[in-house]
Amino acid sequence: MHKDYETRTLKQKIWLQTTGVFLAILFVLSIIINAAGLIAGNAFYKEFCVWHTRFDARRFNSLQETLDEGIKNKNWQNISFKSRQGYILQGTYLPNPKPTNNTVVFVHGIASSRLMGVWYAPIYWSAGYNVLVYDSRASGASGGESVTWGIYERYDLDQWIDWVEQHNPGGIIGVHGVSMGAATALMHAEINESTHRVKFYVADSAYSDLTELFTQQINNAVNLHSTFWIRLLLWYSSLAANWQSGFRFQDVSPVQSVKTATTPTLFLHGEADALVPQVMCEQLYAASSGYKKMYVFPKDAHAMAIFNHKQEYQQQIINFISALP
């Protein structure tokens, strides 16, 4: 009996020691895995939200010259004010040569600036609109430490709408966004439901959901058979984004915003878009609640229709504006 008791006691001690070692190993492994996840996630967040958001201005020298010339000789007006988040926003107002109170606000994409809007301004001048172009947060000359892919950008856009209302009272206001700017516009459409200050949106090459976009792009690059590790990376990266910039990747979902938005929207996309697949445009169009039109430009890559099909691009916009209910 005594030996049996000793044997049971020894077995219990061995079991407890083994369990303790196993739990200690699990604890250490969890620390290592989480540390690695946080490091990788933070690097991804920095790469896509902080480090490369400000473009090389030399790419747009001709546009900068056009902007400078307009300010000097055409009464184009530089504007700046403090955002609700505390950084300075910079923009330029490009009035129509024929006086009008109608205005379109142009929202550029990632790693770009207000200069991009100079390409699009003639379309709206011909339709009888002024054009307001501006640098989004953490882009161009505007302040801000990080891009949030539409989360805080939509509130900055709303402040630009405030400026337009004060400058051109009673005029029609439209918003034209490209890529991230299009996603920002669509997320702003949800805010617009309470005021209907914006009368129409043009969304060129918008993504429907940021997490899905990142997942697809990473998977295309590394060709994994499962997206588990990608989604794990994005989960850690979203933690870093939330900690440092106050937003989560899963909250950047224009397809959710348009479900309750009723403002008329024109969806434009390139059939050969390898960055934001055409299916995302189709998802946005299907989910949108209000008056809507969609046009896909054959064989065009991401946001290239303005260059490859300029006349057709302009006509789609003019037709849409003319047919607004």
C-alpha positions in Angstrom: 0.0 0.0 0.0 2.8 2.4 0.9 4.6 1.7 -2.3 1.4 2.3 -4.3 1.0 5.6 -2.6 4.5 6.6 -3.4 4.1 5.5 -7.0 0.9 7.6 -7.3 2.6 10.6 -5.7 5.6 10.3 -8.0 3.3 10.0 -11.1 1.4 13.1 -10.0 4.6 15.0 -9.4 5.9 14.0 -12.8 2.5 14.9 -14.4 2.5 18.3 -12.7 6.1 19.0 -13.7 5.5 17.9 -17.3 2.4 20.0 -17.5 4.2 23.0 -16.0 7.0 22.6 -18.6 4.5 22.3 -21.4 2.6 25.4 -20.3 5.8 27.3 -19.9 6.8 26.3 -23.4 3.4 27.3 -24.7 3.7 30.6 -22.9 7.1 31.3 -24.3 6.0 30.3 -27.8 2.9 32.6 -27.5 5.2 35.5 -26.6 7.5 34.8 -29.5 4.6 34.3 -32.0 2.8 37.5 -30.8 6.0 39.5 -30.8 6.8 38.3 -34.3 3.2 39.1 -35.4 3.3 42.5 -33.9 6.7 43.3 -35.5 5.5 42.1 -38.9 2.1 43.7 -38.5 3.7 47.0 -37.5 6.1 46.9 -40.5 3.1 46.3 -42.9 1.2 49.2 -41.3 4.2 51.5 -41.7 4.8 50.4 -45.3 1.2 51.1 -46.4 0.0 53.9 -44.1 3.1 56.0 -43.2 6.3 55.5 -45.1 5.3 55.9 -48.8 2.2 58.2 -48.6 4.0 61.4 -49.9 4.9 61.2 -53.6 8.0 62.3 -55.5 6.9 65.8 -56.8 9.2 65.5 -59.8 6.7 63.1 -61.4 4.2 65.9 -61.6 6.4 68.9 -62.6 4.2 69.8 -65.5 1.0 69.8 -63.3 2.8 71.9 -60.7 3.7 74.4 -63.4 0.0 74.4 -64.5 -1.1 75.0 -60.9 1.4 77.8 -60.4 0.4 79.5 -63.6 -3.3 79.3 -62.6 -2.6 80.9 -59.2 -0.6 83.6 -60.9 -2.9 84.4 -63.9 -6.3 82.8 -63.5 -7.4 83.7 -60.0 -6.9 80.1 -58.7 -6.8 80.3 -54.9 -4.7 78.3 -52.4 -6.7 77.4 -49.3 -5.6 76.0 -45.9 -7.3 75.3 -42.6 -7.0 73.0 -39.6 -8.8 69.7 -39.7 -10.9 68.4 -36.8 -8.0 66.0 -36.1 -5.6 68.9 -35.6 -3.4 68.9 -38.7 -3.4 71.5 -41.5 -5.1 70.7 -44.8 -4.0 72.4 -48.0 -6.0 72.8 -51.2 -6.5 74.9 -54.3 -9.7 76.3 -55.7 -10.0 76.3 -59.5 -12.9 78.6 -60.5 -14.7 78.0 -63.8 -13.9 80.7 -66.4 -17.7 81.3 -66.5 -18.9 82.2 -63.1 -21.0 79.5 -61.3 -21.8 78.4 -57.8 -21.7 74.7 -58.7 -18.5 73.0 -57.5 -16.9 69.5 -57.7 -14.5 68.5 -55.0 -11.7 66.2 -56.3 -10.2 63.5 -54.0 -6.9 61.9 -55.1 -5.6 58.4 -54.4 -2.8 57.0 -52.3 0.7 58.5 -52.7 -0.6 61.3 -54.8 -1.7 64.9 -54.3 -4.1 67.7 -55.4 -2.0 68.0 -58.6 -3.8 64.8 -59.8 -7.0 66.8 -59.9 -5.6 69.2 -62.6 -6.1 66.3 -65.1 -9.8 66.1 -64.3 -10.7 69.8 -63.9 -11.5 70.5 -67.6 -14.2 67.8 -67.5 -16.1 69.7 -64.9 -15.3 73.2 -66.3 -17.0 72.1 -69.5 -20.1 70.9 -67.4 -20.3 74.3 -65.7 -18.6 73.5 -62.4 -15.8 75.0 -60.4 -13.2 72.5 -59.1 -11.6 72.2 -55.7 -8.5 70.0 -55.4 -6.8 69.3 -52.1 -4.1 67.2 -50.5 -5.5 64.5 -48.3 -4.0 63.9 -44.8 -0.4 62.7 -44.9 -0.2 63.6 -48.6 1.2 66.4 -50.6 1.5 69.6 -48.4 -1.2 68.6 -45.9 -0.3 67.5 -42.4 -1.1 64.2 -40.7 1.2 61.3 -39.8 -0.6 58.5 -41.5 -3.1 57.5 -44.2 -6.2 55.8 -42.9 -7.6 54.7 -46.3 -10.8 56.7 -45.9 -11.6 56.5 -42.2 -10.5 60.0 -41.2 -10.2 61.2 -44.8 -14.0 61.2 -45.1 -14.2 63.7 -42.2 -11.6 65.9 -43.9 -13.7 65.8 -47.1 -16.7 66.9 -45.1 -14.7 70.0 -44.0 -14.0 70.8 -47.6 -17.7 70.6 -48.3 -18.1 73.1 -45.5 -15.7 75.5 -47.3 -17.5 75.1 -50.6 -20.9 75.8 -49.0 -19.6 79.0 -47.5 -17.8 80.1 -50.6 -20.6 79.2 -53.1 -23.9 79.2 -51.2 -26.8 77.5 -52.9 -24.6 75.8 -55.6 -24.7 72.1 -56.5 -21.8 70.1 -54.9 -20.4 67.0 -56.4 -17.4 64.8 -55.4 -15.1 62.9 -57.7 -12.7 60.4 -56.2 -10.0 58.1 -57.7 -8.8 54.9 -56.0 -8.5 55.6 -52.3 -10.1 59.0 -53.0 -13.1 57.1 -54.5 -13.3 54.9 -51.4 -13.2 58.0 -49.3 -16.0 59.6 -51.3 -18.2 56.5 -50.9 -17.6 56.4 -47.2 -18.4 60.1 -47.0 -21.7 59.2 -48.7 -22.8 57.6 -45.5 -22.2 60.8 -43.6 -24.0 62.8 -46.3 -27.2 60.9 -45.6 -28.1 63.3 -42.8 -27.5 66.5 -44.8 -27.6 65.6 -48.5 -25.2 68.5 -49.2 -23.4 66.5 -51.8 -25.7 65.9 -54.8 -23.6 63.3 -56.6 -20.5 61.1 -56.4 -18.2 59.8 -59.1 -16.1 56.9 -57.9 -13.3 55.8 -60.2 -11.5 52.6 -59.3 -12.7 52.3 -55.7 -12.0 49.2 -53.5 -15.0 47.7 -51.7 -13.2 46.5 -48.6 -9.6 47.2 -47.5 -9.0 43.9 -45.7 -10.2 42.0 -48.8 -8.0 44.2 -51.1 -4.9 43.6 -49.0 -5.6 39.9 -48.8 -6.0 39.5 -52.5 -2.9 41.5 -53.3 -0.7 39.7 -50.8 -2.0 36.3 -52.0 -1.4 37.2 -55.6 2.2 38.2 -54.7 3.1 35.1 -52.6 0.6 32.6 -54.1 -0.3 30.8 -50.8 -2.9 28.0 -50.9 -4.6 29.4 -47.8 -5.2 33.0 -46.7 -4.9 32.1 -43.0 -1.4 33.6 -42.5 -2.3 36.7 -44.6 -5.3 37.4 -42.4 -3.3 36.8 -39.3 -0.7 39.3 -40.6 -3.5 41.8 -41.3 -5.0 41.2 -37.9 -1.7 42.2 -36.2 -1.2 45.1 -38.7 -4.7 46.3 -37.8 -3.7 46.3 -34.1 -0.8 48.5 -35.0 -3.0 50.8 -37.0 -5.5 51.1 -34.2 -2.8 51.7 -31.6 -0.9 54.3 -33.6 -3.6 56.0 -35.9 -6.9 55.1 -34.3 -8.4 53.0 -37.1 -8.8 49.3 -37.9 -8.5 47.8 -41.4 -11.8 46.0 -41.0 -13.6 49.3 -40.5 -12.5 50.5 -44.0 -15.4 49.0 -46.0 -17.0 51.3 -48.6 -19.3 48.4 -49.5 -20.9 48.7 -46.1 -21.2 52.5 -46.4 -23.1 52.5 -49.7 -25.7 50.2 -48.4 -27.4 53.1 -46.6 -26.3 55.9 -49.0 -28.9 57.2 -51.4 -26.9 60.0 -53.1 -26.6 59.3 -56.9 -23.3 57.6 -57.7 -21.4 56.9 -60.9 -19.1 53.9 -60.6 -16.2 53.8 -63.1 -13.6 51.1 -63.4 -11.0 49.5 -65.7 -11.5 46.0 -66.9 -7.8 45.2 -66.7 -7.3 46.7 -63.2 -4.8 44.5 -61.5 -4.6 46.6 -58.3 -8.4 46.8 -57.5 -10.2 44.1 -59.3 -13.3 44.9 -61.4 -15.4 42.6 -59.1 -15.0 45.2 -56.3 -16.7 47.8 -58.5 -19.5 45.3 -59.2 -19.9 44.7 -55.4 -20.2 48.4 -54.7 -22.7 48.9 -57.5 -24.8 45.9 -56.3 -24.8 47.2 -52.7 -25.5 50.8 -53.4 -29.0 51.9 -52.5 -29.5 55.1 -54.5 -29.6 56.1 -58.1 -26.5 54.6 -59.7 -24.7 53.9 -63.0 -21.7 51.8 -63.7 -19.3 51.8 -66.6 -16.3 49.6 -67.2 -13.6 50.7 -69.6 -12.3 47.7 -71.7 -8.6 46.7 -71.2 -7.9 49.7 -68.9 -5.6 49.3 -65.9 -6.0 51.0 -62.6 -7.4 54.6 -62.9 -6.1 54.8 -66.5 -9.4 55.5 -68.3 -8.9 59.3 -68.0 -5.9 58.9 -70.3 -6.8 55.9 -72.5 -10.4 56.9 -73.1 -10.5 60.5 -72.3 -13.5 61.5 -74.5 -15.5 58.5 -73.4 -14.6 59.1 -69.8 -15.8 62.7 -70.0 -19.0 61.7 -71.8 -19.9 59.1 -69.2 -19.6 61.8 -66.5 -21.5 64.5 -68.5 -24.3 62.0 -69.3 -24.6 61.0 -65.6 -24.7 64.6 -64.3 -27.3 65.5 -67.0 -29.6 62.6 -66.1 -29.5 63.2 -62.3 -33.0 62.9 -60.8 
